[in-house]
């Protein structure tokens, strides 16, 4: 019985910051689009500017489901406040790392245990710049 009573407030708190995160979604999508096009520019350096221009629309299209996943997973993991704080500070912290890992595995269809930690670490380091 005590376990049930203890779970109530935790469950009630989950999702309370969802509307605020939804308001920040356009800002998040813009940041994701810029990061994506920047990564494409770095990867295609020396091949001409055409690639980064061509990548802008696909990056924008990718940013929508990714931002939705990040917001959804922040709520599911109960890390909304931490993610919100990190987002407002413009940095990737522990809470964001957990949410990003869950989204990466979800979006590419892998169980969380199969994601290469080195690959995730490289991705997070690039996002921190």
C-alpha positions, 0 to 999 in steps of 0.5 A: 500500500505504501508503494502505491501511495509513493508512486502517486506524486511521482506519476503526477509530476511526470509530464507537468513540464511537457507544455513548456517543452512543447513551447521550446520545440521550434527553438529545438528544431532550429538548433537541430537543423543547424547542427545537422547542416553543420555536420554535413558541411564538416563531412563534405568539406572540400566538396563544395557548398552545394552539399550543405545547401542540399542538406538543409531541407532533409535536416529540417525534416529530420529535426521534427521527429527528433525533437518530438522524440526528445520531448516525449522521452524527457517526459517518459524518463522523468527528466523534463526539468533537467532537460529543460534546464540544460536546453535553456543553458544551451548545453548537453548534460546528463539528463539530455544524454539519457534522453538522446540515447533513448531517441537514437536507439528508438529512431534507428530501431535498436535496443538501448543495449546495442548502441555503441557507447563510443558512437554516442559519445562522439555524437554528444561531443559534436552536439556540445560544440 
